[in-house]
C-alpha cells in the first residue's frame, strides 16, 4: 500500500495572472502572488532561452543586445500549458519558450516592480 502524505494544495507554482502591453516598450506581468512588474521588450527578447539565442553546449548567450531592434515588440503571446509563454516578435523570432519560473526571475532581476 502507498502511504499518503498531506499535501498543502495552497502552494501553487509561480504563474502570471495578467500579461499586457504596458507601453510601446514594456510588458506588464502580474503574478499569482500579487507581484506586478514592467519589463522592457528588449530585455525579454535579449533573454530568450532558445537554441538560436543561447549556445546549447556552453550556455553562453549568442545574441547581441545591440542586434535587437529598439522597436522590438511582441506580435503574439501564447500560454503553453501551465508552465511557459511563447512570444512571437516583430523580428520574426518565435522559438523561445519562457518558463514561468525563469520569467519571474527575469522580472525580479531586470524588471521594474510596480507595487
C-alpha positions as CSV (number, residue, x, y, z in Angstrom):
1,X,0.0,0.0,0.0
2,X,1.2,3.5,-0.9
3,X,1.5,5.9,2.1
4,X,-0.5,9.1,1.5
5,X,1.0,12.3,2.7
6,X,-0.8,15.5,3.4
7,X,-0.1,17.9,0.5
8,X,-0.6,21.6,1.0
9,X,-2.7,22.5,-2.0
10,X,-2.5,26.2,-1.3
11,X,1.1,26.2,-2.5
12,X,1.0,27.0,-6.2
13,X,3.8,27.4,-8.7
14,X,4.6,31.0,-9.8
15,X,2.3,31.8,-12.7
16,X,1.3,35.0,-14.4
17,X,-2.3,36.0,-14.0
18,X,-2.2,39.0,-16.3
19,X,0.1,39.9,-19.3
20,X,-0.5,43.1,-21.1
21,X,1.3,45.8,-23.1
22,X,2.3,48.5,-20.5
23,X,3.7,50.9,-23.1
24,X,5.3,50.9,-26.5
25,X,8.5,49.5,-24.9
26,X,7.3,47.5,-21.9
27,X,5.2,44.4,-20.9
28,X,3.2,44.3,-17.7
29,X,3.2,41.0,-15.9
30,X,1.1,40.4,-12.8
31,X,1.9,37.2,-10.9
32,X,-0.3,35.0,-8.8
33,X,1.5,36.1,-5.6
34,X,0.4,39.7,-6.4
35,X,3.7,41.0,-7.7
36,X,3.4,43.4,-10.6
37,X,6.4,44.1,-12.9
38,X,7.0,46.2,-16.0
39,X,9.8,44.7,-18.1
40,X,11.2,46.0,-21.4
41,X,10.6,44.1,-24.6
42,X,14.3,44.5,-25.4
43,X,15.2,42.7,-22.1
44,X,12.6,39.9,-22.7
45,X,13.8,39.4,-26.3
46,X,17.5,39.5,-25.2
47,X,17.0,36.8,-22.6
48,X,15.2,34.4,-25.0
49,X,16.2,30.9,-23.9
50,X,16.1,29.2,-27.3
51,X,19.0,27.5,-29.0
52,X,19.3,30.3,-31.6
53,X,20.0,32.8,-28.7
54,X,21.9,30.6,-26.3
55,X,24.6,28.1,-27.1
56,X,23.2,24.7,-26.1
57,X,26.6,23.4,-25.1
58,X,28.2,26.3,-23.2
59,X,25.0,28.2,-22.1
60,X,26.5,31.4,-23.4
61,X,24.2,34.0,-24.9
62,X,24.9,34.2,-28.6
63,X,22.5,37.0,-29.4
64,X,24.0,40.5,-29.0
65,X,21.9,43.1,-27.3
66,X,23.0,45.6,-29.9
67,X,21.4,43.4,-32.6
68,X,17.9,43.8,-31.1
69,X,15.9,46.5,-32.8
70,X,14.9,49.3,-30.5
71,X,11.3,49.0,-31.7
72,X,11.1,45.3,-30.9
73,X,7.7,44.2,-29.6
74,X,5.6,41.1,-29.4
75,X,3.0,40.4,-32.2
76,X,1.6,37.4,-30.3
77,X,1.9,35.8,-26.9
78,X,0.7,32.2,-26.3
79,X,0.5,30.4,-23.0
80,X,2.0,26.9,-23.2
81,X,0.3,24.6,-20.8
82,X,0.6,25.8,-17.2
83,X,4.4,26.4,-17.4
84,X,5.5,28.8,-20.1
85,X,4.9,31.6,-22.6
86,X,5.9,31.6,-26.2
87,X,6.3,35.0,-27.7
88,X,6.2,35.9,-31.4
89,X,8.3,39.0,-32.1
90,X,8.1,41.6,-34.8
91,X,11.7,40.5,-35.9
92,X,10.1,37.1,-36.9
93,X,11.7,35.3,-33.9
94,X,9.3,32.9,-32.1
95,X,11.1,29.8,-30.9
96,X,11.8,30.8,-27.3
97,X,9.7,29.3,-24.5
98,X,9.9,31.4,-21.4
99,X,9.2,29.1,-18.5
100,X,7.3,30.9,-15.8
101,X,9.9,30.4,-13.1
102,X,12.6,31.9,-15.3
103,X,10.3,34.7,-16.5
104,X,9.6,35.6,-12.9
105,X,13.3,35.6,-12.1
106,X,13.8,37.9,-15.2
107,X,11.2,40.2,-13.8
108,X,12.9,40.4,-10.5
109,X,16.4,41.0,-12.0
110,X,15.6,43.2,-15.0
111,X,12.1,44.4,-14.4
112,X,10.6,47.4,-12.6
113,X,8.4,46.4,-9.6
114,X,5.2,48.4,-9.7
115,X,3.7,47.5,-6.3
